[in-house]
Amino acid sequence: MIFVFLDDGALDVVDENFNFNGEYEGIDVEDSVYRFFDEHFRELKPKFETPNIGGKFLCLLPWTCSGTYRLLPHDEPKKEEFLRLLKGINGVNANRWFSTIDDIQRFVG
C-alpha cells in the first residue's frame, strides 16, 4: 500500500501496483505536488525513466509532455515526517483500507 499526500490537503491510499504514471503526471511529480510513502513509512522518490519535456510552440504557446517514472524507497523510514504530513491533511479519498484519518493514525500506532 502506498500513501500519496496531495497538495490540496487530501490523501490517496493506493495499491503498490497502481498506475502512478496515469494518475500522477510526471510534471507534477517532479514539481513535488505529491509526496509518496510506503506502508513502512519510507518516502518513495521518483526515478524518471523518460524525462519531462516542454517548450513553446511558435515561441508563444507553452507545451509539456510528462515523462515516466518509477517510485523507489529512499533512506530509512520517516515515521515522524509521515505523521507531520498526516496532521496537515483534510480528508482521505476513498480506498479499500481506511475510511478516516483516525483509521490511519491507529495503523501508524
C-alpha positions in Angstrom: 0.0 0.0 0.0 1.2 3.5 -0.9 0.2 6.8 0.7 0.1 9.8 -1.6 -0.1 13.2 0.1 -1.7 15.6 -2.4 -1.0 19.4 -2.4 -4.7 20.1 -1.9 -4.7 18.6 1.6 -6.1 15.2 0.6 -4.6 11.8 1.0 -4.8 8.9 -1.5 -4.1 5.3 -0.4 -3.4 3.0 -3.4 -2.0 -0.4 -4.1 1.7 -0.6 -5.0 0.7 -1.9 -8.4 -1.4 1.2 -9.1 -0.7 3.0 -12.4 1.1 6.0 -10.9 2.1 7.5 -14.3 -1.5 7.5 -15.4 -2.9 9.3 -12.2 0.0 11.4 -11.1 1.6 13.2 -14.0 5.4 13.3 -14.2 5.4 17.1 -14.4 3.6 17.4 -11.1 5.7 14.6 -9.5 8.9 16.4 -10.5 7.4 19.7 -9.0 6.8 17.9 -5.7 3.0 18.3 -5.9 2.8 14.8 -4.4 4.7 13.0 -1.6 4.7 9.2 -1.6 5.3 6.9 1.3 5.0 3.1 1.6 3.3 1.2 4.4 6.7 1.1 6.3 6.8 5.0 6.2 9.7 5.1 3.8 9.5 8.0 1.5 9.3 7.0 -2.2 11.2 9.1 -4.6 10.6 9.1 -8.4 13.3 7.8 -10.7 12.5 9.1 -14.2 12.9 6.6 -17.0 11.7 9.2 -19.6 12.3 12.8 -18.7 9.6 15.5 -18.7 10.0 17.8 -21.6 8.5 21.1 -22.6 8.9 24.1 -24.8 6.9 26.8 -26.7 5.0 26.3 -30.0 5.7 29.1 -32.4 7.6 30.8 -29.5 4.2 31.6 -27.9 2.2 28.6 -26.6 3.8 26.6 -23.9 3.6 22.8 -24.1 4.7 20.0 -21.8 4.9 16.2 -22.1 5.1 14.2 -18.9 7.8 11.7 -18.5 7.5 8.3 -17.0 8.9 7.3 -13.6 9.2 4.6 -11.0 8.9 5.1 -7.3 11.8 3.8 -5.2 12.2 3.7 -1.5 14.5 6.4 -0.1 16.5 6.0 3.0 15.2 4.8 6.3 11.5 5.0 7.5 10.4 8.6 8.2 7.5 7.9 10.6 7.8 11.4 12.2 7.6 13.1 8.7 4.7 10.9 7.8 2.8 11.9 11.0 3.6 15.6 10.4 2.1 15.4 6.9 -0.8 13.4 8.2 -1.7 16.2 10.6 -2.0 18.6 7.6 -4.5 16.6 5.6 -8.2 17.4 5.5 -9.5 14.1 4.2 -8.9 10.6 3.0 -10.0 9.8 -0.5 -12.0 6.5 -0.9 -9.8 3.4 -0.7 -10.1 -0.2 0.4 -8.0 0.2 3.6 -9.0 3.3 5.6 -12.2 5.4 5.9 -10.9 8.2 8.1 -7.7 9.9 9.2 -8.2 8.3 12.7 -8.1 4.9 11.0 -4.7 5.8 9.5 -3.4 7.1 12.9 -4.3 3.8 14.5 -2.4 2.0 11.8 0.6 4.2 12.4 0.4 3.4 16.1 
